[in-house]
Structures are given as C-alpha cells and as structure tokens.
Amino acid sequence: MSQRIVILGAGRFGTHLASRLSEYGCEILIADQDPERVKDLAEDGFHAVQMDVEDEDALKELGVADADAVVVCIGENMQDSILATLTLKQLHAKKIIARAQDGKHADVLDRVGADLVVLPSRDMAYRLAERLRDQAGSDRQQLSGDYQLAQVRLGPPAHGKTLQELGWREQYRVNIVLVSRPAPGGTVRDLEAEPGLKLALHDLCMVVGQRENINRFERENGLPE
C-alpha cells in the first residue's frame, strides 16, 4: 500500500518533493493558497487544492490526521509555517515534517511539535561534504536511512571517564558499539563497550546513530585535527 503524503505549500521545494515522491509511488496531495499554482499542478496531473494552510477546518477536511506524513513547505513565511505546524499538531497528524528558513526558525518548529525539521541549503551542503569525503576514503558507512556507523578518535574530554559517567547515549542519542585501543608493539586491542569501560585519549570508538547526532558527538568529543 502506497504512502499518503500531504504537502502544504507548492513552491519550488514542495513541487520538487511532490514530483520525486510520486516517482516512488506515493499518493500525493498538495495544498497552496495561490490559485495559479494549484491550476498548474492539476494540469501536470497532481491532486492539488487551493486553501489557507493555516485554516484548521480546511486542514481537517483535507484529512491530515489520516495521512502517513504532512510536510510543511512554506519556509519563506516563518509565521505561517509555525502556525500551520502548531495546527497540525493539534489535529494529531501522525508525522509532521517542516521546512525551516534558518536555525532560529528550525528551533521554533521543533518546539511547537514538528517531528522532523529540514534546512534544505544546510542539508544539501552536508550531503555534498559527505559525498566528497566518501570519494577520498570515508571513515563512515551508511546503514539505513540517515543512520551511519562512524569511527571517532577520542580527544581530551573523554579521557579517564567511563561510558556510564559520560552518558553519551542520553546526551547525543548515539551508541558506542566497540572501542579499539592502541597497544604495545603497534597492535590494537578491541574492547567491549561496557558501561564501566574507562576511556583514554586516542581510543577509536565505533559509533552508531543518525548523521547529525554523530556530527555533534564528533565535534565535541573527537580528537582535534
């Protein structure tokens, strides 16, 4: 059974998203206030409706509570996107994804109930950086979706502390699955990531988590280059 996705806002981002999701076999419904945009989308074969995306009654009639996901693509208008996200939360939408204009906008969207916030220019830059790094030989492996397995060489903040004391799982939402430690004679000793394991400078941690969580963990705990 195909996923039903509702997209609020038919600008370039929303339209590109709708086109790609349609290629994946998703059932797409696009809503926008501009009648010309709606007309053009309908002529292109999309199910598009004209409506005020902040109107609670209109959103309810649109069936947002029954959709697999609702994507708020009106990032250019910060107030409208925040109000739409808040209304979707009140209508118990299953999954709310919101496009943000900048970091402050993203923070507000997260606070009012968005399940996932995207910053297109930042996310595109991150993916390009990772692709370039992959071409040069990466220390990360893609697992599923946004999850990765990364190798992080530990810096001073972790030295002499146990995994339990550091509380990384709760703080960064990442899991340490293995620790490799340099040993005499140029060898490497692999250690199980037990709560009581005391870490040391230059330990190599195998970390599993979402890309952004790993990025933050590496910035704050990794060995400076």
MDAnalysis code that builds the backbone (N, CA, C; Angstrom):
import MDAnalysis as mda
import numpy as np

u = mda.Universe.empty(675, n_residues=225, atom_resindex=np.repeat(np.arange(225), 3), trajectory=True)
u.add_TopologyAttr("name", ["N", "CA", "C"] * 225)
u.add_TopologyAttr("resid", np.arange(1, 226))
u.add_TopologyAttr("resname", ["MET", "SER", "GLN", "ARG", "ILE", "VAL", "ILE", "LEU", "GLY", "ALA", "GLY", "ARG", "PHE", "GLY", "THR", "HIS", "LEU", "ALA", "SER", "ARG", "LEU", "SER", "GLU", "TYR", "GLY", "CYS", "GLU", "ILE", "LEU", "ILE", "ALA", "ASP", "GLN", "ASP", "PRO", "GLU", "ARG", "VAL", "LYS", "ASP", "LEU", "ALA", "GLU", "ASP", "GLY", "PHE", "HIS", "ALA", "VAL", "GLN", "MET", "ASP", "VAL", "GLU", "ASP", "GLU", "ASP", "ALA", "LEU", "LYS", "GLU", "LEU", "GLY", "VAL", "ALA", "ASP", "ALA", "ASP", "ALA", "VAL", "VAL", "VAL", "CYS", "ILE", "GLY", "GLU", "ASN", "MET", "GLN", "ASP", "SER", "ILE", "LEU", "ALA", "THR", "LEU", "THR", "LEU", "LYS", "GLN", "LEU", "HIS", "ALA", "LYS", "LYS", "ILE", "ILE", "ALA", "ARG", "ALA", "GLN", "ASP", "GLY", "LYS", "HIS", "ALA", "ASP", "VAL", "LEU", "ASP", "ARG", "VAL", "GLY", "ALA", "ASP", "LEU", "VAL", "VAL", "LEU", "PRO", "SER", "ARG", "ASP", "MET", "ALA", "TYR", "ARG", "LEU", "ALA", "GLU", "ARG", "LEU", "ARG", "ASP", "GLN", "ALA", "GLY", "SER", "ASP", "ARG", "GLN", "GLN", "LEU", "SER", "GLY", "ASP", "TYR", "GLN", "LEU", "ALA", "GLN", "VAL", "ARG", "LEU", "GLY", "PRO", "PRO", "ALA", "HIS", "GLY", "LYS", "THR", "LEU", "GLN", "GLU", "LEU", "GLY", "TRP", "ARG", "GLU", "GLN", "TYR", "ARG", "VAL", "ASN", "ILE", "VAL", "LEU", "VAL", "SER", "ARG", "PRO", "ALA", "PRO", "GLY", "GLY", "THR", "VAL", "ARG", "ASP", "LEU", "GLU", "ALA", "GLU", "PRO", "GLY", "LEU", "LYS", "LEU", "ALA", "LEU", "HIS", "ASP", "LEU", "CYS", "MET", "VAL", "VAL", "GLY", "GLN", "ARG", "GLU", "ASN", "ILE", "ASN", "ARG", "PHE", "GLU", "ARG", "GLU", "ASN", "GLY", "LEU", "PRO", "GLU"])
u.atoms.positions = np.array([
    [0.850, -1.203, 0.000],
    [0.000, 0.000, 0.000],
    [0.878, 1.244, 0.000],
    [0.584, 2.183, -0.927],
    [1.409, 3.380, -1.046],
    [1.151, 4.340, 0.107],
    [2.183, 5.110, 0.445],
    [2.039, 6.114, 1.498],
    [1.258, 7.317, 0.989],
    [0.488, 7.891, 1.880],
    [-0.266, 9.102, 1.537],
    [0.436, 10.285, 2.197],
    [0.932, 11.187, 1.367],
    [1.681, 12.338, 1.857],
    [0.952, 13.628, 1.482],
    [0.739, 14.491, 2.461],
    [0.139, 15.806, 2.221],
    [1.259, 16.848, 2.256],
    [1.319, 17.684, 1.228],
    [2.338, 18.730, 1.141],
    [1.643, 20.084, 1.189],
    [2.017, 20.896, 2.171],
    [1.445, 22.234, 2.309],
    [2.441, 23.248, 1.777],
    [2.100, 23.874, 0.665],
    [2.987, 24.833, 0.023],
    [3.549, 24.265, -1.267],
    [3.256, 24.950, -2.370],
    [3.655, 24.443, -3.684],
    [4.715, 25.319, -4.337],
    [5.679, 25.783, -3.535],
    [6.820, 26.484, -4.108],
    [7.760, 25.485, -4.767],
    [8.989, 25.913, -5.056],
    [9.925, 25.018, -5.731],
    [10.234, 23.781, -4.893],
    [10.460, 23.986, -3.597],
    [10.781, 22.862, -2.734],
    [9.627, 21.860, -2.686],
    [8.415, 22.353, -2.430],
    [7.258, 21.475, -2.345],
    [6.970, 20.748, -3.643],
    [7.128, 21.455, -4.767],
    [6.852, 20.848, -6.076],
    [7.880, 19.776, -6.418],
    [9.160, 20.065, -6.165],
    [10.197, 19.055, -6.411],
    [9.979, 17.826, -5.521],
    [9.610, 18.071, -4.274],
    [9.357, 16.973, -3.355],
    [8.190, 16.120, -3.846],
    [7.121, 16.772, -4.286],
    [5.951, 16.051, -4.784],
    [6.292, 15.203, -6.000],
    [7.086, 15.757, -6.898],
    [7.464, 15.024, -8.110],
    [8.262, 13.772, -7.769],
    [9.222, 13.932, -6.859],
    [10.070, 12.794, -6.503],
    [9.285, 11.725, -5.763],
    [8.431, 12.139, -4.833],
    [7.630, 11.175, -4.080],
    [6.658, 10.430, -4.995],
    [6.151, 11.121, -6.002],
    [5.266, 10.472, -6.970],
    [6.007, 9.376, -7.727],
    [7.283, 9.641, -8.040],
    [8.103, 8.638, -8.719],
    [8.297, 7.403, -7.849],
    [8.266, 7.603, -6.533],
    [8.412, 6.493, -5.604],
    [7.088, 5.772, -5.347],
    [6.025, 6.239, -5.995],
    [4.733, 5.573, -5.857],
    [3.864, 6.069, -4.728],
    [4.218, 7.200, -4.122],
    [3.409, 7.744, -3.032],
    [2.168, 8.455, -3.572],
    [1.113, 8.446, -2.773],
    [-0.093, 9.204, -3.098],
    [0.087, 10.616, -2.544],
    [0.081, 11.609, -3.435],
    [0.421, 12.979, -3.047],
    [-0.794, 13.892, -3.146],
    [-0.971, 14.713, -2.115],
    [-1.976, 15.768, -2.125],
    [-1.274, 17.072, -1.771],
    [-1.356, 18.061, -2.674],
    [-0.682, 19.340, -2.459],
    [-1.717, 20.434, -2.215],
    [-1.454, 21.267, -1.202],
    [-2.337, 22.390, -0.895],
    [-1.537, 23.689, -0.959],
    [-2.134, 24.711, -1.569],
    [-1.464, 26.009, -1.681],
    [-2.527, 27.096, -1.780],
    [-2.164, 28.311, -1.359],
    [-3.106, 29.426, -1.400],
    [-3.203, 30.058, -2.786],
    [-2.192, 29.861, -3.611],
    [-2.136, 30.503, -4.930],
    [-2.935, 29.695, -5.952],
    [-4.023, 30.260, -6.492],
    [-4.863, 29.503, -7.440],
    [-4.129, 29.146, -8.733],
    [-3.211, 30.003, -9.167],
    [-2.473, 29.714, -10.392],
    [-1.548, 28.518, -10.215],
    [-0.889, 28.465, -9.075],
    [-0.024, 27.310, -8.795],
    [-0.844, 26.033, -8.756],
    [-1.982, 26.088, -8.085],
    [-2.845, 24.919, -7.973],
    [-3.315, 24.474, -9.354],
    [-3.676, 25.424, -10.191],
    [-4.130, 25.111, -11.546],
    [-3.016, 24.435, -12.340],
    [-1.792, 24.983, -12.258],
    [-0.660, 24.408, -12.991],
    [-0.362, 22.989, -12.514],
    [-0.428, 22.783, -11.211],
    [-0.157, 21.448, -10.662],
    [-1.217, 20.443, -11.107],
    [-2.464, 20.876, -11.110],
    [-3.548, 19.999, -11.541],
    [-3.370, 19.612, -13.005],
    [-2.942, 20.580, -13.828],
    [-2.704, 20.301, -15.250],
    [-1.545, 19.325, -15.437],
    [-0.621, 19.321, -14.481],
    [0.509, 18.392, -14.541],
    [0.167, 17.019, -13.969],
    [-1.074, 16.855, -13.528],
    [-1.516, 15.545, -13.061],
    [-1.501, 15.345, -11.564],
    [-1.206, 16.396, -10.807],
    [-1.194, 16.274, -9.352],
    [-2.590, 16.510, -8.778],
    [-2.847, 15.910, -7.628],
    [-4.061, 16.214, -6.873],
    [-3.751, 17.442, -6.028],
    [-4.222, 18.592, -6.467],
    [-3.891, 19.857, -5.811],
    [-5.163, 20.603, -5.454],
    [-5.139, 21.263, -4.272],
    [-6.299, 22.024, -3.826],
    [-5.853, 23.407, -3.358],
    [-6.733, 24.382, -3.559],
    [-6.458, 25.735, -3.084],
    [-7.073, 25.900, -1.701],
    [-6.271, 26.358, -0.749],
    [-6.780, 26.548, 0.605],
    [-5.787, 27.347, 1.423],
    [-6.258, 27.865, 2.537],
    [-5.416, 28.545, 3.515],
    [-4.807, 27.468, 4.405],
    [-3.497, 27.287, 4.335],
    [-2.859, 26.177, 5.046],
    [-2.841, 26.379, 6.560],
    [-3.307, 27.537, 7.044],
    [-3.416, 27.758, 8.487],
    [-4.834, 27.495, 9.002],
    [-5.768, 27.254, 8.069],
    [-7.176, 27.079, 8.423],
    [-7.385, 25.684, 9.008],
    [-7.716, 25.621, 10.296],
    [-7.863, 24.333, 10.972],
    [-8.958, 23.477, 10.353],
    [-10.094, 24.083, 10.039],
    [-11.206, 23.328, 9.447],
    [-10.824, 22.788, 8.077],
    [-10.132, 23.622, 7.285],
    [-9.725, 23.184, 5.952],
    [-8.721, 22.034, 6.038],
    [-7.796, 22.118, 6.990],
    [-6.815, 21.040, 7.160],
    [-7.504, 19.754, 7.618],
    [-8.503, 19.911, 8.458],
    [-9.239, 18.739, 8.936],
    [-9.959, 18.059, 7.775],
    [-10.588, 18.864, 6.912],
    [-11.278, 18.325, 5.741],
    [-10.298, 17.687, 4.760],
    [-9.078, 18.184, 4.769],
    [-8.047, 17.638, 3.882],
    [-7.616, 16.237, 4.321],
    [-7.922, 15.884, 5.556],
    [-7.586, 14.556, 6.052],
    [-6.159, 14.416, 6.533],
    [-5.604, 15.499, 7.111],
    [-4.201, 15.448, 7.536],
    [-3.970, 14.419, 8.642],
    [-5.008, 14.158, 9.456],
    [-4.843, 13.201, 10.555],
    [-4.697, 11.773, 10.040],
    [-5.173, 11.521, 8.826],
    [-5.111, 10.169, 8.260],
    [-3.899, 9.960, 7.356],
    [-3.182, 11.045, 7.040],
    [-2.026, 10.930, 6.151],
    [-0.856, 10.277, 6.878],
    [0.002, 9.597, 6.138],
    [1.197, 8.999, 6.732],
    [2.178, 10.079, 7.179],
    [2.188, 11.199, 6.454],
    [3.055, 12.327, 6.822],
    [2.510, 13.600, 6.193],
    [2.732, 14.714, 6.880],
    [2.383, 16.035, 6.340],
    [3.660, 16.858, 6.324],
    [3.961, 17.440, 5.162],
    [5.186, 18.221, 5.003],
    [4.820, 19.692, 4.836],
    [5.299, 20.525, 5.749],
    [5.045, 21.968, 5.693],
    [6.185, 22.608, 4.911],
    [5.893, 23.023, 3.675],
    [6.935, 23.538, 2.773],
    [6.868, 25.039, 2.587],
    [6.328, 25.768, 3.557],
    [6.187, 27.222, 3.428],
    [7.256, 27.917, 4.263],
    [8.506, 27.520, 4.037],
    [9.613, 28.041, 4.824],
    [9.873, 29.520, 4.637],
    [9.440, 30.095, 3.506],
    [9.700, 31.516, 3.258],
    [8.921, 32.408, 4.211],
    [7.771, 31.928, 4.666],
    [6.940, 32.701, 5.585],
    [6.986, 32.024, 6.947],
    [7.847, 32.539, 7.824],
    [8.096, 31.898, 9.105],
    [6.827, 31.774, 9.943],
    [6.052, 32.849, 10.022],
    [4.854, 32.832, 10.861],
    [3.844, 31.814, 10.367],
    [3.617, 31.770, 9.056],
    [2.638, 30.833, 8.504],
    [3.053, 29.390, 8.742],
    [4.345, 29.106, 8.578],
    [4.800, 27.726, 8.746],
    [4.695, 27.295, 10.209],
    [4.960, 28.202, 11.128],
    [4.850, 27.883, 12.558],
    [3.394, 27.622, 12.933],
    [2.509, 28.485, 12.458],
    [1.088, 28.314, 12.767],
    [0.539, 27.027, 12.155],
    [0.952, 26.730, 10.930],
    [0.495, 25.503, 10.279],
    [0.983, 24.272, 11.039],
    [2.229, 24.300, 11.471],
    [2.795, 23.182, 12.231],
    [2.058, 22.992, 13.552],
    [1.794, 24.083, 14.232],
    [1.068, 24.034, 15.506],
    [-0.334, 23.459, 15.307],
    [-1.009, 23.898, 14.234],
    [-2.358, 23.406, 13.952],
    [-2.338, 21.916, 13.636],
    [-1.350, 21.472, 12.863],
    [-1.229, 20.048, 12.542],
    [-1.031, 19.218, 13.806],
    [-0.256, 19.753, 14.734],
    [-0.038, 19.050, 15.996],
    [-1.346, 18.916, 16.761],
    [-2.136, 19.978, 16.767],
    [-3.424, 19.951, 17.465],
    [-4.411, 18.995, 16.803],
    [-4.240, 18.777, 15.496],
    [-5.111, 17.857, 14.764],
    [-4.597, 16.417, 14.800],
    [-3.506, 16.207, 15.544],
    [-2.937, 14.869, 15.744],
    [-2.447, 14.231, 14.441],
    [-1.789, 15.037, 13.606],
    [-1.150, 14.470, 12.408],
    [-0.099, 13.456, 12.853],
    [0.001, 12.331, 12.132],
    [0.884, 11.235, 12.544],
    [2.355, 11.644, 12.524],
    [2.758, 12.315, 11.466],
    [4.155, 12.733, 11.339],
    [4.196, 14.089, 10.654],
    [4.831, 15.061, 11.296],
    [4.921, 16.421, 10.763],
    [6.365, 16.731, 10.416],
    [6.591, 17.047, 9.152],
    [7.922, 17.423, 8.672],
    [7.835, 18.875, 8.216],
    [8.726, 19.717, 8.704],
    [8.632, 21.146, 8.396],
    [9.940, 21.679, 7.837],
    [9.826, 22.513, 6.825],
    [10.984, 23.166, 6.236],
    [11.251, 24.471, 6.976],
    [12.509, 24.683, 7.350],
    [12.877, 25.892, 8.083],
    [13.688, 26.839, 7.220],
    [13.628, 28.108, 7.588],
    [14.336, 29.163, 6.871],
    [15.749, 29.348, 7.411],
    [15.884, 29.200, 8.732],
    [17.197, 29.328, 9.369],
    [17.169, 28.585, 10.700],
    [18.266, 28.669, 11.451],
    [18.373, 27.931, 12.699],
    [17.325, 28.304, 13.730],
    [17.036, 29.594, 13.876],
    [16.031, 30.039, 14.848],
    [14.644, 29.522, 14.471],
    [14.350, 29.607, 13.183],
    [13.076, 29.095, 12.677],
    [12.969, 27.602, 12.975],
    [14.047, 26.872, 12.739],
    [14.071, 25.424, 12.990],
    [13.805, 25.122, 14.456],
    [14.391, 25.916, 15.341],
    [14.220, 25.700, 16.781],
    [12.765, 25.884, 17.188],
    [12.105, 26.914, 16.644],
    [10.693, 27.161, 16.981],
    [9.819, 26.026, 16.450],
    [10.081, 25.583, 15.212],
    [9.293, 24.492, 14.629],
    [9.421, 23.224, 15.465],
    [10.610, 22.980, 15.947],
    [10.832, 21.813, 16.798],
    [10.039, 21.938, 18.096],
    [10.011, 23.140, 18.664],
    [9.324, 23.359, 19.934],
    [7.804, 23.248, 19.818],
    [7.253, 23.638, 18.655],
    [5.791, 23.595, 18.515],
    [5.284, 22.242, 18.036],
    [6.206, 21.296, 17.784],
    [5.724, 19.934, 17.529],
    [6.150, 19.241, 16.260],
    [7.017, 19.853, 15.433],
    [7.466, 19.160, 14.226],
    [8.286, 17.930, 14.604],
    [8.014, 16.805, 13.941],
    [8.769, 15.575, 14.213],
    [10.135, 15.607, 13.534],
    [10.217, 16.313, 12.432],
    [11.480, 16.446, 11.708],
    [11.523, 17.833, 11.079],
    [12.636, 18.531, 11.261],
    [12.817, 19.864, 10.672],
    [13.975, 19.796, 9.688],
    [13.763, 20.341, 8.485],
    [14.817, 20.325, 7.475],
    [15.209, 21.758, 7.100],
    [16.506, 21.943, 6.925],
    [17.058, 23.192, 6.401],
    [17.702, 22.829, 5.060],
    [16.996, 23.016, 3.951],
    [17.452, 22.491, 2.659],
    [18.879, 22.865, 2.272],
    [19.262, 24.140, 2.394],
    [20.605, 24.541, 1.971],
    [21.670, 23.897, 2.848],
    [21.424, 23.841, 4.161],
    [22.377, 23.206, 5.072],
    [22.476, 21.710, 4.817],
    [21.305, 21.063, 4.684],
    [21.308, 19.619, 4.486],
    [21.983, 19.240, 3.177],
    [21.756, 20.045, 2.131],
    [22.400, 19.779, 0.846],
    [23.913, 19.925, 0.965],
    [24.353, 20.952, 1.690],
    [25.789, 21.167, 1.887],
    [26.412, 20.006, 2.652],
    [25.721, 19.508, 3.679],
    [26.220, 18.372, 4.458],
    [26.359, 17.138, 3.572],
    [25.350, 16.882, 2.752],
    [25.394, 15.692, 1.902],
    [26.508, 15.797, 0.857],
    [26.710, 16.999, 0.332],
    [27.794, 17.188, -0.622],
    [29.139, 16.967, 0.057],
    [29.281, 17.488, 1.270],
    [30.532, 17.304, 2.010],
    [30.794, 15.824, 2.259],
    [29.752, 15.084, 2.613],
    [29.920, 13.658, 2.866],
    [30.263, 12.902, 1.584],
    [29.650, 13.319, 0.469],
    [29.957, 12.662, -0.803],
    [31.411, 12.898, -1.195],
    [31.875, 14.130, -1.008],
    [33.272, 14.440, -1.316],
    [34.216, 13.662, -0.404],
    [33.818, 13.548, 0.862],
    [34.639, 12.785, 1.792],
    [34.660, 11.310, 1.411],
    [33.510, 10.776, 0.963],
    [33.444, 9.383, 0.539],
    [34.403, 9.111, -0.614],
    [34.516, 10.080, -1.523],
    [35.398, 9.906, -2.666],
    [36.866, 9.854, -2.240],
    [37.157, 10.459, -1.087],
    [38.538, 10.483, -0.610],
    [38.834, 9.347, 0.369],
    [37.809, 8.473, 0.614],
    [38.009, 7.383, 1.568],
    [37.418, 7.760, 2.904],
    [36.203, 7.321, 3.177],
    [35.465, 7.786, 4.354],
    [35.675, 6.909, 5.573],
    [35.504, 7.519, 6.757],
    [35.532, 6.752, 7.993],
    [34.110, 6.457, 8.462],
    [33.145, 6.570, 7.546],
    [31.748, 6.294, 7.882],
    [31.132, 5.339, 6.869],
    [30.152, 4.570, 7.355],
    [29.410, 3.668, 6.493],
    [27.925, 3.946, 6.658],
    [27.213, 4.024, 5.531],
    [25.779, 4.247, 5.571],
    [25.097, 2.954, 5.972],
    [24.170, 3.017, 6.919],
    [23.444, 1.838, 7.349],
    [22.050, 1.829, 6.735],
    [21.115, 2.496, 7.367],
    [19.750, 2.561, 6.857],
    [19.218, 3.967, 7.049],
    [18.653, 4.532, 5.977],
    [18.128, 5.891, 6.083],
    [19.227, 6.871, 6.437],
    [19.045, 7.580, 7.547],
    [20.004, 8.594, 7.979],
    [20.990, 8.039, 9.011],
    [20.943, 6.736, 9.251],
    [21.815, 6.134, 10.257],
    [23.165, 5.730, 9.663],
    [24.221, 5.956, 10.434],
    [25.574, 5.669, 9.986],
    [26.358, 4.946, 11.071],
    [27.417, 4.262, 10.626],
    [28.424, 3.719, 11.527],
    [29.680, 4.543, 11.319],
    [30.159, 5.196, 12.364],
    [31.301, 6.102, 12.246],
    [32.436, 5.670, 13.153],
    [33.652, 6.028, 12.751],
    [34.830, 5.831, 13.582],
    [35.267, 7.202, 14.097],
    [35.291, 7.350, 15.410],
    [35.646, 8.637, 16.014],
    [36.830, 8.435, 16.958],
    [37.932, 9.133, 16.672],
    [39.115, 9.095, 17.532],
    [38.909, 10.085, 18.675],
    [38.952, 9.589, 19.911],
    [38.585, 10.411, 21.060],
    [39.658, 11.434, 21.432],
    [39.178, 12.619, 21.818],
    [40.039, 13.690, 22.281],
    [40.034, 13.785, 23.803],
    [40.577, 14.871, 24.351],
    [40.717, 15.039, 25.814],
    [39.434, 14.965, 26.632],
    [38.264, 15.435, 26.141],
    [37.078, 15.457, 27.022],
    [36.704, 14.100, 27.619],
    [37.025, 13.001, 26.926],
    [36.598, 11.679, 27.398],
    [37.660, 10.964, 28.224],
    [38.862, 11.481, 28.241],
    [39.980, 10.766, 28.860],
    [39.742, 10.511, 30.355],
    [39.896, 9.223, 30.746],
    [39.788, 8.857, 32.157],
    [38.375, 8.687, 32.673],
    [37.388, 8.802, 31.816],
    [35.995, 8.672, 32.246],
    [35.385, 7.400, 31.679],
    [34.409, 6.837, 32.394],
    [33.732, 5.636, 31.910],
    [32.568, 6.024, 30.989],
    [32.129, 5.075, 30.188],
    [30.984, 5.316, 29.310],
    [29.746, 5.679, 30.129],
    [29.604, 5.057, 31.276],
    [28.454, 5.364, 32.128],
    [28.515, 6.802, 32.645],
    [29.691, 7.248, 33.037],
    [29.849, 8.617, 33.529],
    [29.581, 9.637, 32.429],
    [29.994, 9.317, 31.225],
    [29.854, 10.258, 30.108],
    [28.400, 10.397, 29.647],
    [27.640, 9.306, 29.712],
    [26.218, 9.379, 29.352],
    [25.963, 9.805, 27.918],
    [26.784, 9.330, 27.007],
    [26.669, 9.763, 25.616],
    [25.359, 9.351, 24.959],
    [24.850, 8.194, 25.320],
    [23.608, 7.727, 24.693],
    [22.469, 8.707, 24.945],
    [22.380, 9.197, 26.174],
    [21.311, 10.140, 26.509],
    [21.604, 11.537, 25.962],
    [22.866, 11.950, 26.001],
    [23.223, 13.304, 25.589],
    [23.212, 13.492, 24.074],
    [23.710, 12.484, 23.347],
    [23.853, 12.628, 21.890],
    [22.958, 11.698, 21.087],
    [22.322, 10.745, 21.767],
    [21.481, 9.741, 21.099],
    [22.301, 8.932, 20.095],
    [23.480, 8.515, 20.540],
    [24.331, 7.622, 19.748],
    [24.702, 6.431, 20.630],
    [25.114, 5.337, 19.987],
    [25.523, 4.138, 20.698],
    [26.969, 3.799, 20.357],
    [27.786, 3.551, 21.366],
    [29.150, 3.087, 21.167],
    [29.095, 1.562, 21.133],
    [29.513, 0.953, 20.023],
    [29.395, -0.496, 19.881],
    [30.730, -1.218, 20.076],
    [31.842, -0.502, 19.924],
    [33.150, -1.116, 20.094],
    [34.187, -0.014, 20.316],
    [35.207, -0.320, 21.120],
    [36.301, 0.622, 21.348],
    [37.608, -0.083, 21.000],
    [38.398, 0.522, 20.125],
    [39.705, -0.026, 19.765],
    [40.778, 0.867, 20.371],
    [41.765, 0.225, 21.044],
    [42.785, 0.990, 21.770],
    [44.186, 0.584, 21.302],
    [45.027, 1.568, 20.986],
    [46.410, 1.243, 20.609],
    [47.101, 0.463, 21.722],
    [47.844, -0.572, 21.336],
    [48.544, -1.412, 22.306],
    [50.024, -1.471, 21.949],
    [50.865, -1.939, 22.881],
    [52.302, -2.029, 22.614],
    [52.610, -2.877, 21.375],
    [53.683, -2.504, 20.693],
    [54.100, -3.249, 19.512],
    [53.317, -2.897, 18.266],
    [52.599, -1.784, 18.309],
    [51.846, -1.364, 17.129],
    [50.567, -2.138, 16.904],
    [50.135, -2.914, 17.877],
    [48.894, -3.675, 17.751],
    [47.709, -2.858, 18.257],
    [46.515, -3.424, 18.077],
    [45.279, -2.767, 18.513],
    [44.479, -3.743, 19.358],
    [43.948, -3.257, 20.455],
    [43.145, -4.077, 21.362],
    [41.688, -3.638, 21.268],
    [40.813, -4.589, 20.955],
    [39.383, -4.295, 20.859],
    [38.701, -4.555, 22.190],
    [37.898, -3.576, 22.636],
    [37.244, -3.656, 23.943],
    [35.731, -3.538, 23.796],
    [34.999, -4.348, 24.555],
    [33.542, -4.242, 24.532],
    [33.116, -2.927, 25.177],
    [32.093, -2.319, 24.614],
    [31.622, -1.015, 25.105],
    [30.708, -1.204, 26.307],
    [31.286, -1.632, 27.405],
    [30.529, -1.830, 28.638],
    [30.432, -0.517, 29.412],
    [29.382, -0.338, 30.207],
    [29.199, 0.925, 30.947],
    [30.411, 1.322, 31.789],
    [31.106, 0.333, 32.370],
    [32.231, 0.649, 33.246],
    [33.565, 0.799, 32.538],
    [33.577, 0.718, 31.214],
    [34.832, 0.848, 30.475],
    [35.373, 2.274, 30.593],
    [36.611, 2.402, 31.070],
    [37.233, 3.720, 31.205],
    [37.971, 4.039, 29.900],
    [37.657, 5.176, 29.325],
    [38.209, 5.566, 28.035],
    [39.515, 6.329, 28.183],
    [40.249, 6.375, 27.076],
    [41.547, 7.049, 27.085],
    [41.725, 7.858, 25.801],
    [42.601, 8.824, 25.857],
    [42.925, 9.639, 24.688],
    [43.383, 8.734, 23.554],
    [42.904, 8.995, 22.343],
    [43.235, 8.273, 21.114],
    [42.490, 6.948, 20.967],
    [41.591, 6.608, 21.910],
    [40.733, 5.445, 21.681],
    [39.907, 5.694, 20.422],
    [39.678, 4.623, 19.652],
    [38.859, 4.730, 18.443],
    [37.507, 4.093, 18.733],
    [36.456, 4.917, 18.717],
    [35.111, 4.434, 19.027],
    [34.327, 4.171, 17.744],
    [33.651, 3.031, 17.704],
    [32.707, 2.731, 16.643],
    [31.342, 3.218, 17.127],
    [30.795, 4.213, 16.441],
    [29.590, 4.907, 16.894],
    [28.461, 4.706, 15.888],
    [27.293, 4.352, 16.367],
    [26.107, 4.205, 15.521],
    [25.079, 5.246, 15.929],
    [24.513, 5.929, 14.935],
    [23.484, 6.927, 15.218],
    [23.109, 7.675, 13.960],
    [22.221, 8.652, 14.099],
    [21.845, 9.483, 12.965],
    [22.978, 10.457, 12.642],
    [23.080, 10.809, 11.392],
    [24.191, 11.612, 10.887],
    [24.429, 12.869, 11.710],
    [23.397, 13.663, 11.973],
    [23.590, 14.921, 12.691],
    [24.014, 14.688, 14.134],
    [23.500, 13.628, 14.755],
    [23.903, 13.324, 16.127],
    [25.369, 12.909, 16.187],
    [25.805, 12.132, 15.199],
    [27.215, 11.733, 15.143],
    [28.095, 12.950, 14.884],
    [27.640, 13.824, 14.008],
    [28.417, 15.037, 13.722],
    [28.661, 15.839, 14.992],
    [27.621, 16.021, 15.795],
    [27.758, 16.796, 17.038],
    [28.655, 16.072, 18.038],
    [28.469, 14.746, 18.128],
    [29.311, 13.955, 19.031],
    [30.784, 14.078, 18.636],
    [31.069, 14.010, 17.336],
    [32.452, 14.080, 16.869],
    [33.057, 15.459, 17.104],
    [32.245, 16.515, 16.894],
    [32.753, 17.862, 17.117],
    [33.144, 18.079, 18.573],
    [32.351, 17.537, 19.497],
    [32.537, 17.839, 20.904],
    [33.449, 16.851, 21.641],
    [33.670, 15.663, 21.042],
    [34.451, 14.643, 21.740],
    [35.602, 14.072, 20.934],
    [35.639, 14.387, 19.643],
    [36.677, 13.829, 18.798],
    [38.022, 14.517, 18.982],
    [39.059, 13.854, 18.499],
    [40.410, 14.411, 18.581],
    [40.549, 15.535, 17.568],
    [40.905, 16.753, 17.990],
    [41.057, 17.869, 17.052],
    [42.121, 17.554, 15.996],
    [41.832, 17.975, 14.758],
    [42.797, 17.720, 13.686],
    [43.961, 18.694, 13.767],
])
